Amino acid sequence: MSSESRTAVVIPAAGRGVRLGPGAPKALRALNGTPMLIHAVRAMAASRAVSLVVVVAPPEGAAEVKTLLDDHALPERTDFLVVPGGESRQESVRAGLDALPPGIDIVLVHDAARPLVPVDTVDGVIEAVRDGAPAVVPALPLADTVKQVEPAAAPGEAEHVVATPERARLRAVQTPQGFDRATLVRAHETVTDNVTDDASMVEQLGLPVVVVPGHEEAFKVTRPLDLLLAEAVLARRRANDGF
């Protein structure tokens, strides 16, 4: 794939984010006074390789999200598009894919709840797709030992450990995940299982998925504690970079 390949990002942001508690959808929660979604969009648009960012909004909130993007300073070299999403993350990503114009060869799919991804991580994913990988995920080694358990029959019951996977062979996967456009479209047309990420759909096609180094600041904001951590990262960036 040539260095002239055009890249678009699809950000599914139609979910409600129940783990952060009641209130606005997770993607619209404020982080340092700015909605998380705007931070995520800016993180993707920071890459000079990205020419289009498609935000997939809650169907009833698409106009609000469009206004939100219009109201915040975003890079002029990047185009932005808001489309209504579906009931599931998979349907929302598909809606974003369907909205892509011709001429886009590489598609990144990014969680709106990962607002602080460094641009080097975004560029690293794009580069690996350009080098020929049909699917690329940024990932980190695990710090914790992981146990495989038999899930409890009822809430509160003890769970039994059935195995301890070898930690050296495990990775915690982040986003943006990068894809050859045709591969991702085929995956969404072919795989009907409810999956938690797009790379696993490509795996089900029998195609290789490549891992590139992730970044500790690309964490997902799902709990109130994560919001505190994200605020601390932004404060450090401002202190270091005048960000």
C-alpha positions in Angstrom: 0.0 0.0 0.0 1.5 3.3 -1.0 2.4 6.3 1.2 -0.3 8.1 -0.7 -3.0 5.9 0.8 -5.8 8.0 2.4 -6.8 7.3 5.9 -10.2 7.8 7.7 -11.1 7.2 11.3 -14.5 5.9 12.5 -15.3 6.7 16.1 -18.4 4.9 17.4 -19.8 7.2 20.1 -23.4 6.0 20.3 -23.1 4.1 23.6 -24.3 5.4 27.0 -21.4 4.4 29.1 -23.3 2.9 32.1 -20.1 2.2 34.1 -19.5 5.9 34.6 -23.0 6.2 36.1 -26.1 8.1 35.1 -26.0 11.3 33.1 -24.7 12.2 29.6 -23.5 9.5 27.3 -19.9 8.6 28.2 -18.4 10.2 25.0 -20.0 13.6 26.0 -18.7 13.6 29.6 -16.4 16.6 30.2 -12.7 16.0 30.7 -11.0 19.2 31.8 -14.0 21.1 30.6 -14.1 19.6 27.1 -16.2 16.6 26.1 -14.2 13.4 25.9 -15.3 12.9 22.3 -13.6 16.2 21.3 -10.4 15.0 22.9 -10.6 11.7 21.0 -11.4 13.4 17.7 -8.4 15.8 18.2 -6.1 12.9 19.0 -7.0 11.2 15.7 -6.9 14.4 13.7 -3.4 15.1 15.1 -2.0 12.6 12.6 -1.2 14.2 9.3 -2.1 10.9 7.6 -5.8 11.2 8.7 -7.9 13.1 6.2 -11.4 12.3 7.5 -12.9 11.6 10.9 -16.4 10.0 11.0 -18.2 10.3 14.4 -21.0 7.8 14.8 -23.5 9.5 17.2 -26.6 8.3 19.1 -29.4 8.5 16.6 -31.3 11.0 18.7 -28.2 13.0 19.4 -26.5 13.3 16.0 -27.5 17.0 15.6 -26.0 17.8 19.1 -22.8 16.0 18.3 -22.5 17.9 15.0 -23.0 21.2 16.9 -20.3 20.1 19.4 -17.8 19.5 16.6 -18.6 22.8 15.0 -18.2 24.6 18.3 -14.6 23.3 19.0 -11.4 24.2 17.2 -10.4 21.2 15.1 -7.6 21.0 12.5 -8.6 22.5 9.2 -6.8 20.0 7.1 -9.1 17.2 8.4 -12.7 16.7 7.3 -15.4 15.7 9.9 -18.6 13.9 9.4 -21.4 12.9 11.9 -23.7 10.0 11.1 -26.3 8.3 13.3 -25.4 4.9 14.8 -27.1 1.7 15.6 -28.1 -0.4 18.6 -24.7 -2.2 18.9 -21.1 -1.1 18.5 -20.9 -3.3 15.4 -23.9 -1.6 13.8 -22.4 1.8 14.5 -19.0 0.9 13.0 -20.8 -0.4 10.0 -22.7 2.9 9.7 -19.4 4.8 9.8 -18.0 2.5 7.1 -21.0 3.0 4.9 -20.5 6.8 5.1 -16.9 6.7 3.8 -16.2 8.3 0.4 -14.3 6.6 -2.4 -10.5 6.9 -2.2 -10.1 5.9 1.4 -7.8 2.9 1.6 -7.1 2.7 5.3 -9.7 2.8 8.1 -9.0 3.2 11.8 -11.6 2.4 14.4 -11.2 4.3 17.6 -13.0 4.2 21.0 -14.4 7.7 21.9 -13.6 6.7 25.5 -9.8 6.7 24.8 -9.3 10.5 24.6 -5.6 10.7 25.2 -3.9 8.5 22.6 -0.5 10.0 21.5 -0.1 10.8 17.8 2.9 8.4 17.6 0.6 5.5 18.4 -1.9 6.6 15.7 0.9 6.9 13.1 2.4 3.6 14.1 -0.9 1.8 13.4 -1.3 3.5 10.0 2.3 2.7 9.1 1.8 -1.0 9.8 -1.3 -1.1 7.6 0.6 0.7 4.8 3.3 -2.0 5.2 0.8 -4.6 4.2 -0.9 -5.8 7.4 -4.7 -6.3 6.8 -5.4 -5.5 10.5 -3.3 -3.9 13.2 -3.9 -3.4 16.9 -1.9 -1.4 19.4 -1.4 -3.3 22.6 0.5 -3.4 25.9 2.0 -6.3 28.0 -0.1 -7.1 31.1 1.2 -6.0 34.4 -1.2 -8.3 36.3 -1.4 -12.1 36.4 -4.6 -13.2 34.8 -6.8 -16.1 35.9 -9.4 -17.9 33.7 -12.4 -18.7 35.9 -15.7 -20.5 35.7 -18.2 -17.6 36.0 -20.3 -17.6 39.2 -23.8 -19.1 38.8 -25.3 -16.2 40.8 -24.0 -12.7 41.7 -21.8 -12.8 44.8 -20.9 -16.5 44.6 -17.2 -17.6 44.6 -15.7 -18.3 41.2 -13.4 -21.2 40.6 -10.0 -20.7 38.8 -9.7 -23.1 35.9 -6.4 -21.9 34.4 -3.6 -19.3 34.6 -2.6 -18.2 31.1 1.0 -17.5 30.5 1.3 -13.7 30.9 4.1 -13.3 28.4 1.8 -14.4 25.6 -1.0 -12.0 26.5 -1.6 -8.4 25.5 -4.1 -5.7 26.5 -5.5 -4.3 23.3 -6.2 -0.6 22.7 -7.4 1.5 19.9 -7.2 2.9 17.2 -7.2 -0.4 15.4 -6.2 -0.1 11.8 -7.4 -2.0 8.7 -7.2 -2.2 5.0 -10.6 -0.8 4.1 -11.7 -3.7 1.9 -10.8 -6.2 4.6 -12.8 -4.4 7.3 -15.8 -4.0 5.0 -15.7 -7.8 4.2 -15.4 -8.6 7.9 -18.6 -6.5 8.7 -20.4 -8.2 5.8 -19.4 -11.7 6.9 -19.1 -11.9 10.7 -22.4 -11.8 12.5 -21.2 -12.7 16.0 -21.4 -10.0 18.6 -17.7 -9.1 19.1 -16.0 -6.6 21.4 -13.5 -5.3 18.8 -13.1 -5.2 15.0 -9.8 -7.0 14.9 -11.5 -10.2 16.2 -13.9 -10.0 13.2 -10.9 -10.0 10.9 -9.4 -13.0 12.9 -12.6 -14.9 12.1 -11.9 -14.4 8.4 -8.7 -16.3 9.0 -6.5 -13.2 8.2 -3.5 -12.1 10.2 -3.8 -9.4 12.8 -0.5 -7.7 13.8 0.3 -6.1 17.2 2.2 -2.8 17.4 3.3 -1.1 20.7 0.4 0.7 22.4 0.8 3.5 25.0 -0.1 3.7 28.7 -1.9 7.0 28.0 -4.3 5.3 25.5 -6.3 3.8 28.4 -10.1 3.6 28.3 -12.1 5.9 30.5 -14.8 3.7 31.9 -14.9 4.4 35.7 -14.8 7.6 37.7 -11.2 6.8 38.8 -10.2 6.8 35.1 -11.5 10.4 34.8 -9.2 11.4 37.6 -6.3 9.8 35.9 -7.1 11.4 32.5 -7.3 14.8 34.2 -3.9 14.2 35.7 -2.4 13.3 32.3 -3.9 16.4 30.8 -2.5 18.6 33.6 1.0 17.1 33.1 0.8 17.7 29.4 -0.1 21.3 29.9 2.7 21.7 32.3 5.2 20.1 30.0 4.1 21.3 26.6 1.9 24.3 27.3 -0.8 22.0 25.8 
